Amino acid sequence: MKLTDTQINYFVSQVLKLPPGKRQEYLKQVDFLIKRLESKIKEDASFQVAGFKKTGSLVKGTVLKPQGDNGVDADVAVYLNVSESDKADVAKLHQIILKLIRAVYPQKQSGDFEVQPRTLGIHFRDSGLDVDLVPIIPIVGQPGYGWQPSSGQGQPVKTSVEGQLAFLRKRSDADPSYRAVVRLAKKWRNNKEIDQLRSFLIELLLAHLQDTRGAIPSLEEGIQRFFLYIAQSKLLQPISFPENGTATRFPKDVVVVLDPVNSANNVALRLTDAERKEIVQEAERAWERISTASFCAGKGDTIEHWKEVFGRSFVIEE
């Protein structure tokens, strides 16, 4: 049997989304953090920090409810007053941010900080919120753009936080179901432990499908369309967007999905061929499961197939 939007939305609202008011609570905590940081840099300009901007899934409205090892992360872009020549010195950029954080939260323990390739993470024990602080070096003469450290070992990436948020806002405004399908795809990714399929890449794949095929007729068809696209294309078709203009070629990259704010940035750069094949294989299995479920006569058999895709927490009613 096919599932209705009401049934699938029950799973999204009860299992995948944060409880009512919780997202706003987390956003207020991030706002409070930013307010304290802004107050400190106004007192002392030596911190070399120009400003902040919220970004990531919490702001986009696609964050998942914490489950197991997957908690709630909030991303904050930190704009630094340093030369563009320092853009590759990630250790220096992290130290600038860490110095500011320690000045505002001197009681924080060393275990509350996590230095990652691209970000500096800070953990708040009371709420369980993790905030990733992303250093951005503004580009002179290009308002809104800046250099961001690569999450791998590559060169810094030119980006626009405002541009990326506007891109995704345009897609979610055009299709109110966009965010729900993003959550479903992320839940499938987490359930199958396909960690290499990053959230931004999921958002871009679904945005591409919306651009080329229109809004989804239903949530079931929307997630099926996502799985089928991956299975049929095998992620070998380069993807660009109207915002890109002329697409850049990446002949050496296995998967090519262009950043809508920077045609020279392949968001899927680090995917290996083995990882691509794993994603395709899991998508094929997911498509087959839900296709089979749609032909089941009984509710129980139908739900069992969906649970194979999204985990044992999948429910459609109380």
ABEGO torsion letter per residue (X at the ends): XBBBAAAAAAAAAAAABBBBGAAAAAAAAAAAAAAAAAAAAAABAAAGBAEBBBBEAAAAGABBBBBEABBBBBBBBBBBBBBAAAAABAAAAAAAAAAAAAAABAABBAAABBBBAABBBBBBAAAGBBBBBBBBBBBBGBBGBBBBBBABABBBBBBBAAAAAAAAAAAAAABAAAAAAAAAAAAAAAAAGBAABBAAAAAAAAAAAAAAAEBBABAAAAAAAAAAAAAAAGGABBBBBAAAEBBBBBAABABBBBBAABAABBAAAABBAAAAAAAAAAAAAAAAAAAAAAABABAAAAAAAAAAAAEAABBABX
